[in-house]
Amino acid sequence: MKHIETSELVSAVPIASAKMTRREKLLHWAALVRKAGRPIGLYHALEYMSWAQQQRTRIGPDDVTALGIAASDPVFQAQGLSASTSIADALRFFELSISQAHAFSCDCGGAISNDQQADRIERLA
């Protein structure tokens, strides 16, 4: 009989992560945006995108927007957000409307800092 340490057993068993609430997702996302090491890009005329455009507009690993940062996060990927998703799917994941996303990720009000974006995401929580 082979002796196995308890820590080996625990690490070998996959543990499903608990489903995050909308609030937990938004607060985690705000923290990611706040600590991003580079300025985060904004969308142009986001509020005018049709649902079809939102479905076609892909967010990938090289996307430097708040949605791109979220899609690249392993915690969100474990929760079901694809690393290569659409704007529409990401908004559905976060339970946000296009007008709510517009409030923190559109350039119509001019440039905003990562901290300002994070503050606006937190207010949605």
C-alpha positions as CSV (number, residue, x, y, z in Angstrom):
1,M,0.0,0.0,0.0
2,K,1.3,3.4,-1.0
3,H,1.2,6.3,1.5
4,I,-0.2,9.5,0.1
5,E,-0.2,12.8,1.8
6,T,-3.5,14.5,2.4
7,S,-2.4,17.6,0.5
8,E,-1.8,15.4,-2.6
9,L,-5.3,14.0,-2.4
10,V,-6.9,17.4,-2.0
11,S,-5.0,18.9,-4.9
12,A,-5.8,15.9,-7.1
13,V,-9.6,16.3,-6.7
14,P,-11.1,19.0,-8.9
15,I,-13.3,21.3,-7.0
16,A,-16.0,23.1,-8.8
17,S,-15.9,26.8,-8.0
18,A,-19.1,28.3,-6.6
19,K,-21.1,30.3,-9.1
20,M,-20.4,34.0,-8.6
21,T,-23.3,36.4,-8.0
22,R,-23.7,39.4,-10.3
23,R,-22.3,41.6,-7.6
24,E,-19.2,39.4,-7.0
25,K,-18.5,39.4,-10.8
26,L,-18.8,43.2,-11.0
27,L,-16.6,43.8,-8.0
28,H,-14.0,41.3,-9.2
29,W,-14.0,42.9,-12.6
30,A,-13.6,46.4,-11.1
31,A,-10.6,45.2,-9.2
32,L,-9.1,43.8,-12.5
33,V,-9.7,47.1,-14.3
34,R,-8.2,49.1,-11.4
35,K,-5.0,47.1,-11.3
36,A,-4.5,46.8,-15.1
37,G,-0.9,47.9,-15.9
38,R,-1.9,49.9,-19.0
39,P,-4.6,52.4,-19.9
40,I,-7.8,50.6,-20.9
41,G,-9.4,51.4,-24.3
42,L,-12.9,52.6,-24.8
43,Y,-15.5,51.7,-27.4
44,H,-16.8,54.3,-29.9
45,A,-20.6,54.7,-30.2
46,L,-21.2,51.6,-28.1
47,E,-24.8,52.6,-27.3
48,Y,-25.7,52.6,-31.0
49,M,-24.5,49.0,-31.7
50,S,-27.4,46.8,-32.7
51,W,-27.7,43.4,-31.1
52,A,-26.4,41.8,-34.3
53,Q,-23.3,44.1,-34.2
54,Q,-22.8,43.2,-30.5
55,Q,-22.8,39.5,-31.5
56,R,-20.4,40.1,-34.3
57,T,-17.9,42.2,-32.3
58,R,-15.5,39.8,-30.8
59,I,-13.5,40.3,-27.6
60,G,-10.2,38.4,-27.7
61,P,-7.1,38.0,-25.6
62,D,-5.5,41.1,-27.3
63,D,-8.5,43.3,-26.6
64,V,-7.4,46.2,-24.4
65,T,-10.9,47.2,-23.2
66,A,-12.5,46.4,-19.8
67,L,-14.4,43.6,-21.5
68,G,-11.2,42.2,-22.9
69,I,-9.6,42.2,-19.5
70,A,-12.6,40.3,-18.1
71,A,-12.5,37.7,-20.9
72,S,-8.8,37.1,-20.2
73,D,-9.3,36.5,-16.5
74,P,-9.1,32.8,-15.4
75,V,-11.6,33.3,-12.7
76,F,-14.2,34.5,-15.2
77,Q,-13.2,31.8,-17.6
78,A,-13.9,29.2,-14.8
79,Q,-17.3,30.9,-14.4
80,G,-18.1,30.4,-18.1
81,L,-16.9,33.5,-19.8
82,S,-15.1,32.5,-23.0
83,A,-11.7,33.9,-23.7
84,S,-12.9,34.7,-27.2
85,T,-16.4,36.0,-26.8
86,S,-18.7,38.7,-28.2
87,I,-19.8,41.9,-26.6
88,A,-23.3,40.6,-26.4
89,D,-22.2,37.4,-24.6
90,A,-20.0,39.3,-22.2
91,L,-22.8,41.6,-21.3
92,R,-25.1,38.6,-20.7
93,F,-22.4,37.1,-18.5
94,F,-22.3,40.2,-16.4
95,E,-26.1,40.8,-16.6
96,L,-25.6,44.3,-18.0
97,S,-27.5,46.2,-20.6
98,I,-25.8,48.0,-23.4
99,S,-26.6,51.4,-21.7
100,Q,-25.0,50.2,-18.5
101,A,-21.9,49.1,-20.4
102,H,-21.9,52.5,-22.2
103,A,-21.6,54.2,-18.8
104,F,-18.1,52.9,-18.2
105,S,-16.7,51.8,-21.6
106,C,-17.7,54.4,-24.3
107,D,-15.6,57.3,-25.5
108,C,-18.4,59.7,-26.0
109,G,-17.6,61.6,-22.8
110,G,-13.9,61.6,-23.5
111,A,-11.1,59.6,-22.0
112,I,-11.5,58.2,-18.5
113,S,-8.9,56.6,-16.3
114,N,-8.9,52.9,-15.2
115,D,-9.9,54.0,-11.7
116,Q,-12.9,55.9,-13.1
117,Q,-13.9,52.9,-15.1
118,A,-13.6,50.7,-12.0
119,D,-15.6,53.1,-10.0
120,R,-18.4,53.1,-12.5
121,I,-18.4,49.3,-12.7
122,E,-18.6,49.1,-8.9
123,R,-21.6,51.5,-8.9
124,L,-23.4,49.0,-11.1
125,A,-22.8,46.3,-8.5
